[in-house]
Amino acid sequence: MMKSTERIRLLDILRGFAVLGTLGTNIWIFAHLGNLSYITTIDYSGWWQPEDLVRMIVLFLVNGKLLGLLTIMFGVGMELKYQQALRRGRAWTKVYIGTAVFIFIEGFIHYTLVMEYDILMSYGITAMVVMFLINRDNRFIKRVLIVIGSIHTVVILFLLGASLFANVTLGSFEEVVALYQGGTWFEQVQYRLMHFLPLRMEAILIIPMNIFLFLLGVLLMRSGVFAPDDNGKQQRKKLFTLGICVGLPLNMLIFIPGGALDIAVRYLFAPILSIGYIAVVSIVVEYGKCKWLWRCFELVGRMSLSCYVMQNVISSILFYGWGLALGGRVDSLSIILIWFLISLVQIAFAYVWLRLFKAGPLESIRLHTVRILMSK
C-alpha cells in the first residue's frame, strides 16, 4: 500500500513524464527550424522513407499525447490547491488569481524570447476560467465537460471536413527557416511580436480543449484515480481500457499520409491516449520496478515549469543560427539522441537544484510573486 505522500509522488512522476515527453514533439520543430510540416503528414502522398518513418513513430507516441497529459495534470494541480485553500479557510479566487496571471505573463515572456509555440499563455487563460468552475459540485462540472467537449469536437470536425474538401496546405516555411537559420535572436523576437495573432491561433483554438482537460483532471483527482486503494485500482483499469484499447488504434490514423487526419488525431484522439498513459505509468509505478527511472521523472515533475522553459531554451541554443546552428543538419536518430541528452541534463539539474532548494527557480519566483500580490 502506498502512503499519501507517495500519492503526491505519483503526480510528480506523471508531470515529469509529460514535460520530458512534450519535448519529444517540440524537438522536431526546433531541429527543422520552425518548419511545421515535419510534425504532420501533409507533405506526404505515399509511404515514408526510413528517416521519416522513425520520426513519425516518435510523433505517434508523443505528439499531442504528452501535452494532453500535461494539461490534465495541470487540472489535478488546481484541484490540490483548491482543496488546500478550503482546508486553510482562504478565499479560493483570491488565492489562485495571482498564480493564473503569473502563468500567463511567464508564457508571454517565454513566447517572446524563446518559442512561438508556448503553451503557458493558453494555460493561464484556461486557469482563469476554470478557477470559477472548480468550486462547483461534480455534477455541474460533468455538464460543463459535455458542453465544452461538444463545442471543441464540432470545431475540430468542421476543420477536418474543410480539410477533406479543400487543398490543404501549411504554406511555405522558407522565410521562417531562413530566419531561424541565419537571423539574430533579436530578429526572431521581432518576428514573434509582429506576427503575434497568427502565431497564437493554435493557443486560442485549444482553449476549449484545455478547459475540458483541466476539468477532467479535477474529476480524476476527486474520483480517487491516483489513490492506492481498490477503488483507485479499478479506476485505473477503466482508464487503461479507454486510453489504450480505444486511444491507441485511433491515434494510429496518423500513419495515413496526406495530412487530412492530422487535425483529428492531435486535437481529438491524442487526449484519449493521454488517459491511457496515466493508467500505464500508474500501474508500472505501483508494480515497484525501475524505481530509479521514476525518481528521475519525479525530480523533473517537482519543477515542471522550470524544466519546460529550460528545455526550450537549450533547444534554441542548440538548433538556431545564433547558437550552435544544428538546425537542418541532423537526421532523425540524432534528433532523438539530442532529446535524450537534453532530458538527462534536466534530470541532473533538477537533482542538484532540489538538493539545495525546496522548489524550482521559476516555481520559487511564482510563489514569492503570488505571496506579494496577496499581501497587498
HELIX and SHEET records of a PDB file:
HELIX    1   1 SER A    4  ALA A   31  1                                  28    
HELIX    2   2 LEU A   36  ILE A   39  5                                   4    
HELIX    3   3 PRO A   50  VAL A   62  1                                  13    
HELIX    4   4 LYS A   65  ARG A   88  1                                  24    
HELIX    5   5 TRP A   92  LEU A  113  1                                  22    
HELIX    6   6 LEU A  120  VAL A  130  1                                  11    
HELIX    7   7 ASN A  138  LEU A  164  1                                  27    
HELIX    8   8 GLU A  174  GLY A  182  1                                   9    
HELIX    9   9 TRP A  185  MET A  194  1                                  10    
HELIX   10  10 PHE A  196  LEU A  199  1                                   4    
HELIX   11  11 MET A  201  LEU A  205  1                                   5    
HELIX   12  12 ILE A  207  SER A  223  1                                  17    
HELIX   13  13 ASP A  230  PHE A  240  1                                  11    
HELIX   14  14 THR A  241  VAL A  246  3                                   6    
HELIX   15  15 GLY A  247  ASN A  251  1                                   5    
HELIX   16  16 MET A  252  PHE A  255  5                                   4    
HELIX   17  17 ASP A  262  ALA A  264  1                                   3    
HELIX   18  18 VAL A  265  PHE A  269  3                                   5    
HELIX   19  19 ALA A  270  TYR A  287  1                                  18    
HELIX   20  20 LYS A  291  ARG A  302  1                                  12    
HELIX   21  21 SER A  304  PHE A  319  1                                  16    
HELIX   22  22 SER A  332  LEU A  356  1                                  25    
HELIX   23  23 PRO A  361  SER A  375  1                                  15    
END                                                                             
